């Protein structure tokens, strides 16, 4: 697995020193690395990134990176890091605000060492404000975001997602902000990424329109025909007949087998939303009458907006569409990983180098630096 960084990418040739660990920072820098940046993972010699104890996730988050092991609490480690800073375009860190300053590596020091350097700080609440120094993790950020103000089911229930979206959304914003800064005129700056603000910005698109509603369900965000349904054999499928044309097609085409669908009562979106409980019950009974394979064939034949609901990780690897687009690859006998999920017409190889061993590149990288 050896390939060059994409020659067309604005990130190719950019060096990013990654002090972050666990999920948000490494995910942000993994996208930069996938797109050509030279990401150097700077780790504590005493164990490195704690996520190393979970190899499948660590490997996916740290491919295409190099690793140096430096103890930044020592004078030698700080000096070596600052020598690396002189060669870098950006530093990414995810410590609690104030930690870099206590290490003698705050923005002022980094900027003095390299005036064109961009420092990107990812933290739970941002570098300023009353929550800035509070400890926190993804569930705390999600709780403050407005996520739990937006109902997702007919009964108004809201369940925490298993995927750590509160961390991943912030990582996306960090990667985008860094890409924009690195494509600029080379002016150094400090980028302050609040994970809470990132997920709040997303959730606010749906939470703020609920202002003024005593019952959030009355706002119309939940509909009975945009949901997950169980088939006769206990498998799940999703139906999304949000648009009137799709609802009309589904109910008229299926009316031959299910006469209860032969009614124009719900042909308008507003009517379906107002009667969401009745519409859901109607569809739930219909889908429960046939097995999944029957529905797969029938819904596909009528070009309905439906999809299987994959509930087993192994199903991700066998879906025919994902397989045709080569989303997943297994690297050197490890756990399958998803490529960078965009196809570039100019060509791009995601899997260039496996995640590095702790300190694998320390000697080479530090040795090549001027004293």
C-alpha positions as a Markdown table, in Angstrom:
| # | Residue | x | y | z |
|---|---|---|---|---|
| 1 | Unk | 0.0 | 0.0 | 0.0 |
| 2 | Unk | 2.2 | 2.8 | -1.3 |
| 3 | Unk | 1.0 | 5.7 | -3.4 |
| 4 | Unk | 1.7 | 9.4 | -3.8 |
| 5 | Unk | -0.4 | 12.2 | -2.5 |
| 6 | Unk | -2.8 | 13.5 | -5.1 |
| 7 | Unk | -1.0 | 16.1 | -7.2 |
| 8 | Unk | -4.2 | 18.1 | -7.7 |
| 9 | Unk | -4.9 | 18.6 | -4.0 |
| 10 | Unk | -4.4 | 22.0 | -2.4 |
| 11 | Unk | -3.4 | 20.1 | 0.7 |
| 12 | Unk | -0.6 | 18.1 | -0.9 |
| 13 | Unk | 2.7 | 19.5 | 0.4 |
| 14 | Unk | 1.1 | 21.0 | 3.5 |
| 15 | Unk | 2.6 | 19.7 | 6.8 |
| 16 | Unk | 0.2 | 19.3 | 9.8 |
| 17 | Unk | 1.4 | 18.5 | 13.3 |
| 18 | Unk | -1.3 | 16.6 | 15.1 |
| 19 | Unk | -1.3 | 16.8 | 18.9 |
| 20 | Unk | -4.9 | 15.6 | 19.2 |
| 21 | Unk | -6.0 | 12.2 | 20.3 |
| 22 | Unk | -9.1 | 10.0 | 20.6 |
| 23 | Unk | -11.8 | 10.9 | 18.0 |
| 24 | Unk | -12.5 | 14.5 | 16.9 |
| 25 | Unk | -9.0 | 15.8 | 16.2 |
| 26 | Unk | -7.7 | 12.6 | 14.6 |
| 27 | Unk | -10.8 | 12.4 | 12.4 |
| 28 | Unk | -10.3 | 15.9 | 11.3 |
| 29 | Unk | -6.6 | 15.3 | 10.4 |
| 30 | Unk | -7.5 | 11.9 | 8.8 |
| 31 | Unk | -9.5 | 13.8 | 6.2 |
| 32 | Unk | -6.5 | 16.2 | 5.6 |
| 33 | Unk | -4.2 | 13.2 | 5.3 |
| 34 | Unk | -6.5 | 11.4 | 3.0 |
| 35 | Unk | -6.5 | 14.4 | 0.7 |
| 36 | Unk | -2.7 | 14.7 | 0.6 |
| 37 | Unk | -1.5 | 16.6 | 3.7 |
| 38 | Unk | 1.6 | 15.4 | 5.4 |
| 39 | Unk | 0.2 | 14.7 | 8.9 |
| 40 | Unk | 2.7 | 14.0 | 11.6 |
| 41 | Unk | 1.0 | 12.5 | 14.7 |
| 42 | Unk | 2.9 | 13.8 | 17.8 |
| 43 | Unk | 2.3 | 11.3 | 20.7 |
| 44 | Unk | 3.4 | 10.9 | 24.3 |
| 45 | Unk | 6.1 | 8.1 | 24.4 |
| 46 | Unk | 4.2 | 6.6 | 27.4 |
| 47 | Unk | 1.5 | 4.8 | 25.4 |
| 48 | Unk | 0.6 | 7.3 | 22.7 |
| 49 | Unk | -2.9 | 8.0 | 21.7 |
| 50 | Unk | -5.3 | 6.2 | 24.1 |
| 51 | Unk | -7.3 | 5.0 | 21.1 |
| 52 | Unk | -4.4 | 2.6 | 20.2 |
| 53 | Unk | -6.2 | 0.1 | 22.5 |
| 54 | Unk | -9.0 | 0.0 | 19.8 |
| 55 | Unk | -7.0 | -1.0 | 16.7 |
| 56 | Unk | -9.9 | -1.0 | 14.1 |
| 57 | Unk | -10.9 | 2.6 | 14.9 |
| 58 | Unk | -7.3 | 3.8 | 15.4 |
| 59 | Unk | -6.2 | 2.3 | 12.1 |
| 60 | Unk | -9.0 | 4.1 | 10.2 |
| 61 | Unk | -8.4 | 7.4 | 11.9 |
| 62 | Unk | -4.7 | 7.5 | 11.5 |
| 63 | Unk | -3.9 | 6.0 | 8.1 |
| 64 | Unk | -1.6 | 8.1 | 5.8 |
| 65 | Unk | 0.0 | 9.7 | 8.9 |
| 66 | Unk | 3.5 | 9.5 | 10.4 |
| 67 | Unk | 4.2 | 9.3 | 14.1 |
| 68 | Unk | 6.8 | 10.9 | 16.3 |
| 69 | Unk | 7.0 | 10.3 | 20.1 |
| 70 | Unk | 7.8 | 13.4 | 22.1 |
| 71 | Unk | 7.3 | 14.2 | 25.8 |
| 72 | Unk | 6.2 | 17.8 | 25.6 |
| 73 | Unk | 6.6 | 18.1 | 29.4 |
| 74 | Unk | 10.3 | 18.0 | 29.0 |
| 75 | Unk | 12.6 | 20.7 | 27.6 |
| 76 | Unk | 14.0 | 18.3 | 25.0 |
| 77 | Unk | 10.5 | 17.3 | 23.8 |
| 78 | Unk | 9.4 | 20.9 | 23.6 |
| 79 | Unk | 12.6 | 21.9 | 21.7 |
| 80 | Unk | 12.2 | 19.1 | 19.2 |
| 81 | Unk | 8.5 | 20.0 | 18.7 |
| 82 | Unk | 9.3 | 23.7 | 18.0 |
| 83 | Unk | 11.9 | 22.6 | 15.5 |
| 84 | Unk | 9.1 | 20.6 | 13.8 |
| 85 | Unk | 6.9 | 23.7 | 14.0 |
| 86 | Unk | 9.4 | 25.7 | 11.9 |
| 87 | Unk | 8.7 | 23.2 | 9.1 |
| 88 | Unk | 4.9 | 23.0 | 9.5 |
| 89 | Unk | 1.9 | 24.8 | 8.1 |
| 90 | Unk | -0.5 | 23.9 | 10.9 |
| 91 | Unk | -0.8 | 22.4 | 14.3 |
| 92 | Unk | -4.0 | 20.7 | 15.5 |
| 93 | Unk | -4.6 | 20.1 | 19.2 |
| 94 | Unk | -7.5 | 19.0 | 21.4 |
| 95 | Unk | -6.4 | 19.7 | 24.9 |
| 96 | Unk | -8.5 | 21.6 | 27.4 |
| 97 | Unk | -8.0 | 25.4 | 26.9 |
| 98 | Unk | -4.9 | 26.6 | 28.6 |
| 99 | Unk | -3.0 | 23.3 | 28.4 |
| 100 | Unk | -0.7 | 24.4 | 25.6 |
| 101 | Unk | 0.1 | 27.6 | 27.4 |
| 102 | Unk | 1.1 | 25.7 | 30.5 |
| 103 | Unk | 3.4 | 23.5 | 28.3 |
| 104 | Unk | 5.0 | 26.7 | 27.0 |
| 105 | Unk | 3.6 | 26.0 | 23.5 |
| 106 | Unk | 0.7 | 28.4 | 23.3 |
| 107 | Unk | -0.2 | 30.3 | 20.1 |
| 108 | Unk | 2.1 | 33.2 | 20.9 |
| 109 | Unk | 5.1 | 30.9 | 21.2 |
| 110 | Unk | 4.1 | 29.0 | 18.0 |
| 111 | Unk | 3.5 | 32.2 | 16.1 |
| 112 | Unk | 6.8 | 33.6 | 17.1 |
| 113 | Unk | 8.5 | 30.3 | 16.0 |
| 114 | Unk | 6.6 | 30.3 | 12.7 |
| 115 | Unk | 4.6 | 33.4 | 11.8 |
| 116 | Unk | 2.7 | 31.6 | 9.0 |
| 117 | Unk | 1.6 | 28.7 | 11.2 |
| 118 | Unk | -2.2 | 28.0 | 11.7 |
| 119 | Unk | -3.1 | 26.6 | 15.1 |
| 120 | Unk | -6.4 | 24.7 | 15.2 |
| 121 | Unk | -7.8 | 24.0 | 18.6 |
| 122 | Unk | -10.7 | 21.6 | 19.0 |
| 123 | Unk | -12.3 | 21.7 | 22.5 |
| 124 | Unk | -15.7 | 20.9 | 24.0 |
| 125 | Unk | -16.9 | 24.4 | 24.4 |
| 126 | Unk | -14.3 | 26.7 | 22.7 |
| 127 | Unk | -11.4 | 28.7 | 24.1 |
| 128 | Unk | -13.5 | 31.4 | 25.8 |
| 129 | Unk | -16.8 | 31.6 | 27.6 |
| 130 | Unk | -18.1 | 30.3 | 31.0 |
| 131 | Unk | -17.9 | 26.7 | 29.9 |
| 132 | Unk | -14.4 | 26.9 | 28.3 |
| 133 | Unk | -12.5 | 25.0 | 31.0 |
| 134 | Unk | -15.3 | 22.5 | 31.9 |
| 135 | Unk | -14.5 | 18.8 | 31.2 |
| 136 | Unk | -16.9 | 17.1 | 28.8 |
| 137 | Unk | -17.4 | 14.5 | 26.2 |
| 138 | Unk | -19.7 | 13.9 | 23.2 |
| 139 | Unk | -22.9 | 13.3 | 25.1 |
| 140 | Unk | -22.5 | 16.5 | 27.0 |
| 141 | Unk | -22.0 | 18.5 | 23.8 |
| 142 | Unk | -25.0 | 16.7 | 22.2 |
| 143 | Unk | -27.1 | 17.5 | 25.3 |
| 144 | Unk | -26.5 | 21.2 | 24.9 |
| 145 | Unk | -26.9 | 21.3 | 21.2 |
| 146 | Unk | -30.7 | 21.2 | 20.8 |
| 147 | Unk | -30.6 | 17.6 | 19.5 |
| 148 | Unk | -32.9 | 16.5 | 22.2 |
| 149 | Unk | -35.4 | 19.3 | 21.4 |
| 150 | Unk | -36.2 | 17.8 | 18.0 |
| 151 | Unk | -38.5 | 14.8 | 18.1 |
| 152 | Unk | -37.8 | 12.0 | 15.8 |
| 153 | Unk | -40.7 | 9.6 | 16.4 |
| 154 | Unk | -44.4 | 9.8 | 16.6 |
| 155 | Unk | -44.4 | 9.4 | 20.3 |
| 156 | Unk | -42.0 | 12.3 | 20.6 |
| 157 | Unk | -39.1 | 10.1 | 21.8 |
| 158 | Unk | -35.5 | 11.1 | 21.1 |
| 159 | Unk | -32.8 | 8.6 | 21.4 |
| 160 | Unk | -29.1 | 9.3 | 21.6 |
| 161 | Unk | -27.5 | 8.0 | 18.4 |
| 162 | Unk | -24.8 | 5.4 | 18.7 |
| 163 | Unk | -22.6 | 7.2 | 16.1 |
| 164 | Unk | -20.7 | 10.0 | 17.9 |
| 165 | Unk | -22.1 | 12.8 | 15.8 |
| 166 | Unk | -21.3 | 15.4 | 18.3 |
| 167 | Unk | -17.6 | 14.7 | 17.9 |
| 168 | Unk | -17.7 | 14.1 | 14.1 |
| 169 | Unk | -19.5 | 17.3 | 13.2 |
| 170 | Unk | -16.9 | 19.3 | 15.0 |
| 171 | Unk | -14.1 | 17.4 | 13.2 |
| 172 | Unk | -15.7 | 18.2 | 9.8 |
| 173 | Unk | -15.8 | 21.9 | 10.6 |
| 174 | Unk | -12.2 | 21.8 | 11.8 |
| 175 | Unk | -11.1 | 20.1 | 8.6 |
| 176 | Unk | -13.0 | 22.6 | 6.4 |
| 177 | Unk | -11.7 | 25.6 | 8.4 |
| 178 | Unk | -8.1 | 24.3 | 8.2 |
| 179 | Unk | -8.4 | 23.7 | 4.5 |
| 180 | Unk | -9.6 | 27.2 | 3.9 |
| 181 | Unk | -6.9 | 28.7 | 6.1 |
| 182 | Unk | -4.1 | 26.7 | 4.5 |
| 183 | Unk | -5.3 | 27.7 | 1.0 |
| 184 | Unk | -4.9 | 31.4 | 1.9 |
| 185 | Unk | -2.0 | 33.8 | 1.8 |
| 186 | Unk | 0.0 | 32.1 | 4.5 |
| 187 | Unk | -1.0 | 34.4 | 7.3 |
| 188 | Unk | -0.8 | 32.6 | 10.7 |
| 189 | Unk | -3.9 | 32.5 | 12.9 |
| 190 | Unk | -5.6 | 30.6 | 15.7 |
| 191 | Unk | -8.7 | 28.7 | 14.7 |
| 192 | Unk | -11.1 | 28.0 | 17.7 |
| 193 | Unk | -13.4 | 25.0 | 17.1 |
| 194 | Unk | -16.0 | 24.4 | 19.7 |
| 195 | Unk | -17.5 | 20.9 | 19.3 |
| 196 | Unk | -20.7 | 22.1 | 21.1 |
| 197 | Unk | -21.1 | 25.0 | 18.7 |
| 198 | Unk | -20.5 | 22.8 | 15.7 |
| 199 | Unk | -23.3 | 20.3 | 16.6 |
| 200 | Unk | -25.5 | 23.1 | 17.9 |
| 201 | Unk | -25.3 | 24.9 | 14.5 |
| 202 | Unk | -26.5 | 21.7 | 12.8 |
| 203 | Unk | -29.3 | 21.0 | 15.3 |
| 204 | Unk | -30.4 | 24.7 | 15.3 |
| 205 | Unk | -31.6 | 24.3 | 11.7 |
| 206 | Unk | -34.4 | 22.0 | 13.1 |
| 207 | Unk | -34.7 | 23.1 | 16.7 |
| 208 | Unk | -35.2 | 26.9 | 16.2 |
| 209 | Unk | -38.2 | 26.5 | 13.9 |
| 210 | Unk | -39.9 | 24.8 | 16.8 |
| 211 | Unk | -39.9 | 28.1 | 18.7 |
| 212 | Unk | -43.5 | 29.0 | 19.6 |
| 213 | Unk | -44.8 | 25.4 | 19.5 |
| 214 | Unk | -46.0 | 24.0 | 22.8 |
| 215 | Unk | -46.0 | 20.6 | 21.3 |
| 216 | Unk | -42.9 | 20.0 | 19.0 |
| 217 | Unk | -44.8 | 17.3 | 17.2 |
| 218 | Unk | -47.2 | 19.9 | 15.9 |
| 219 | Unk | -44.5 | 21.5 | 13.8 |
| 220 | Unk | -44.6 | 18.8 | 11.2 |
| 221 | Unk | -41.1 | 17.5 | 11.4 |
| 222 | Unk | -42.3 | 14.0 | 12.1 |
| 223 | Unk | -44.5 | 12.3 | 9.5 |
| 224 | Unk | -46.1 | 8.9 | 9.5 |
| 225 | Unk | -45.0 | 8.0 | 6.0 |
| 226 | Unk | -41.3 | 8.9 | 6.5 |
| 227 | Unk | -40.3 | 6.1 | 8.9 |
| 228 | Unk | -38.9 | 2.6 | 9.4 |
| 229 | Unk | -41.3 | -0.3 | 9.1 |
| 230 | Unk | -41.1 | -4.0 | 10.0 |
| 231 | Unk | -42.0 | -6.6 | 7.4 |
| 232 | Unk | -43.6 | -10.0 | 8.0 |
| 233 | Unk | -40.3 | -11.7 | 8.6 |
| 234 | Unk | -39.1 | -9.1 | 11.1 |
| 235 | Unk | -36.7 | -7.2 | 8.8 |
| 236 | Unk | -36.8 | -3.5 | 8.5 |
| 237 | Unk | -37.2 | -1.1 | 5.6 |
| 238 | Unk | -37.3 | 2.7 | 5.3 |
| 239 | Unk | -39.9 | 4.6 | 3.3 |
| 240 | Unk | -39.7 | 8.3 | 2.6 |
| 241 | Unk | -42.7 | 9.4 | 0.6 |
| 242 | Unk | -42.2 | 13.0 | 1.7 |
| 243 | Unk | -43.2 | 14.4 | -1.7 |
| 244 | Unk | -46.8 | 14.0 | -2.8 |
| 245 | Unk | -45.8 | 12.4 | -6.1 |
| 246 | Unk | -44.2 | 9.5 | -4.3 |
| 247 | Unk | -47.0 | 9.0 | -1.9 |
| 248 | Unk | -49.5 | 8.9 | -4.8 |
| 249 | Unk | -47.4 | 6.5 | -6.7 |
| 250 | Unk | -47.0 | 4.1 | -3.8 |
| 251 | Unk | -50.6 | 4.1 | -2.7 |
| 252 | Unk | -52.0 | 3.7 | -6.2 |
| 253 | Unk | -49.6 | 1.0 | -7.4 |
| 254 | Unk | -50.1 | -1.0 | -4.2 |
| 255 | Unk | -53.8 | -0.6 | -4.0 |
| 256 | Unk | -54.3 | -3.8 | -6.0 |
| 257 | Unk | -52.8 | -5.8 | -3.2 |
| 258 | Unk | -53.9 | -3.5 | -0.4 |
| 259 | Unk | -57.3 | -1.9 | -1.0 |
| 260 | Unk | -57.0 | 0.1 | 2.2 |
| 261 | Unk | -54.5 | 2.3 | 0.3 |
| 262 | Unk | -57.1 | 3.2 | -2.3 |
| 263 | Unk | -58.0 | 6.6 | -0.8 |
| 264 | Unk | -57.1 | 10.1 | -1.7 |
| 265 | Unk | -57.5 | 11.3 | 1.9 |
| 266 | Unk | -53.7 | 11.7 | 2.4 |
| 267 | Unk | -52.6 | 12.7 | -1.0 |
| 268 | Unk | -51.4 | 16.1 | 0.2 |
| 269 | Unk | -48.3 | 16.5 | 2.4 |
| 270 | Unk | -50.2 | 18.7 | 4.9 |
| 271 | Unk | -53.0 | 16.1 | 5.2 |
| 272 | Unk | -50.5 | 13.2 | 5.7 |
| 273 | Unk | -48.7 | 15.2 | 8.4 |
| 274 | Unk | -51.9 | 16.1 | 10.2 |
| 275 | Unk | -52.9 | 12.5 | 10.3 |
| 276 | Unk | -49.4 | 11.1 | 10.9 |
| 277 | Unk | -50.6 | 8.5 | 13.5 |
| 278 | Unk | -53.2 | 7.1 | 11.2 |
| 279 | Unk | -50.9 | 7.1 | 8.2 |
| 280 | Unk | -48.2 | 5.3 | 10.2 |
| 281 | Unk | -50.6 | 2.7 | 11.4 |
| 282 | Unk | -51.9 | 2.2 | 7.9 |
| 283 | Unk | -48.4 | 1.6 | 6.5 |
| 284 | Unk | -47.2 | -0.5 | 9.4 |
| 285 | Unk | -50.1 | -2.9 | 8.8 |
| 286 | Unk | -49.4 | -3.0 | 5.1 |
| 287 | Unk | -45.7 | -3.7 | 5.4 |
| 288 | Unk | -46.3 | -6.4 | 8.1 |
| 289 | Unk | -48.4 | -8.4 | 5.6 |
| 290 | Unk | -45.5 | -9.4 | 3.3 |
| 291 | Unk | -41.9 | -10.5 | 3.8 |
| 292 | Unk | -38.9 | -8.3 | 3.0 |
| 293 | Unk | -38.0 | -10.0 | -0.3 |
| 294 | Unk | -41.5 | -9.3 | -1.6 |
| 295 | Unk | -41.3 | -5.7 | -0.6 |
| 296 | Unk | -37.8 | -5.4 | -2.1 |
| 297 | Unk | -39.1 | -6.5 | -5.5 |
| 298 | Unk | -42.4 | -4.6 | -5.4 |
| 299 | Unk | -41.1 | -1.3 | -4.1 |
| 300 | Unk | -38.2 | -1.4 | -6.6 |
| 301 | Unk | -40.6 | -2.1 | -9.5 |
| 302 | Unk | -42.6 | 1.0 | -8.7 |
| 303 | Unk | -39.6 | 3.2 | -8.2 |
| 304 | Unk | -40.5 | 4.1 | -4.6 |
| 305 | Unk | -38.2 | 6.0 | -2.3 |
| 306 | Unk | -37.3 | 3.1 | -0.1 |
| 307 | Unk | -34.2 | 1.3 | 1.2 |
| 308 | Unk | -33.4 | -1.7 | 3.3 |
| 309 | Unk | -32.4 | -0.8 | 6.9 |
| 310 | Unk | -29.1 | -2.4 | 7.6 |
| 311 | Unk | -28.8 | -3.6 | 11.2 |
| 312 | Unk | -25.7 | -5.8 | 11.1 |
| 313 | Unk | -22.2 | -4.4 | 10.4 |
| 314 | Unk | -21.6 | -7.2 | 7.9 |
| 315 | Unk | -24.4 | -6.0 | 5.8 |
| 316 | Unk | -22.5 | -2.8 | 5.0 |
| 317 | Unk | -19.9 | -4.8 | 3.1 |
| 318 | Unk | -22.4 | -6.7 | 1.0 |
| 319 | Unk | -24.7 | -4.0 | -0.1 |
| 320 | Unk | -24.6 | -4.1 | -4.0 |
| 321 | Unk | -24.4 | -0.3 | -4.4 |
| 322 | Unk | -21.6 | 0.1 | -1.9 |
| 323 | Unk | -19.8 | -2.8 | -3.4 |
| 324 | Unk | -20.1 | -1.4 | -7.0 |
| 325 | Unk | -18.6 | 1.9 | -5.8 |
| 326 | Unk | -15.8 | 0.3 | -3.8 |
| 327 | Unk | -16.4 | 2.2 | -0.6 |
| 328 | Unk | -14.7 | -0.4 | 1.6 |
| 329 | Unk | -11.3 | -2.0 | 1.5 |
| 330 | Unk | -9.5 | -4.3 | 3.8 |
| 331 | Unk | -5.9 | -3.2 | 4.5 |
| 332 | Unk | -3.2 | -5.8 | 5.2 |
| 333 | Unk | -5.6 | -8.2 | 6.8 |
| 334 | Unk | -7.2 | -5.7 | 9.2 |
| 335 | Unk | -10.7 | -4.5 | 9.7 |
| 336 | Unk | -12.3 | -3.0 | 6.5 |
| 337 | Unk | -12.2 | 0.8 | 6.2 |
| 338 | Unk | -14.2 | 3.2 | 4.2 |
| 339 | Unk | -12.2 | 5.2 | 1.6 |
| 340 | Unk | -12.6 | 9.0 | 1.6 |
| 341 | Unk | -16.3 | 9.1 | 0.6 |
| 342 | Unk | -15.9 | 11.3 | -2.5 |
| 343 | Unk | -14.9 | 10.3 | -6.0 |
| 344 | Unk | -12.6 | 12.7 | -7.7 |
| 345 | Unk | -12.5 | 12.8 | -11.5 |
| 346 | Unk | -8.8 | 13.5 | -11.4 |
| 347 | Unk | -8.1 | 10.3 | -9.5 |
| 348 | Unk | -7.4 | 9.7 | -5.9 |
| 349 | Unk | -6.0 | 6.8 | -3.8 |
| 350 | Unk | -7.2 | 6.9 | -0.2 |
| 351 | Unk | -5.3 | 4.0 | 1.2 |
| 352 | Unk | -1.6 | 5.0 | 0.8 |
| 353 | Unk | 0.0 | 4.1 | 4.1 |
| 354 | Unk | -1.3 | 2.2 | 7.2 |
| 355 | Unk | -1.5 | 3.9 | 10.6 |
| 356 | Unk | 2.0 | 4.2 | 12.1 |
| 357 | Unk | 3.4 | 2.5 | 15.1 |
| 358 | Unk | 4.0 | 4.7 | 18.1 |
| 359 | Unk | 7.1 | 6.8 | 17.3 |
| 360 | Unk | 7.8 | 5.0 | 14.1 |
| 361 | Unk | 9.1 | 8.1 | 12.3 |
| 362 | Unk | 10.7 | 9.9 | 15.3 |
| 363 | Unk | 14.3 | 9.2 | 14.3 |
| 364 | Unk | 13.9 | 10.1 | 10.6 |
| 365 | Unk | 11.8 | 13.3 | 11.2 |
| 366 | Unk | 13.7 | 14.7 | 14.1 |
| 367 | Unk | 17.0 | 13.7 | 12.6 |
| 368 | Unk | 16.4 | 15.7 | 9.4 |
| 369 | Unk | 15.7 | 18.9 | 11.2 |
| 370 | Unk | 18.3 | 21.7 | 11.6 |
| 371 | Unk | 19.3 | 22.3 | 15.2 |
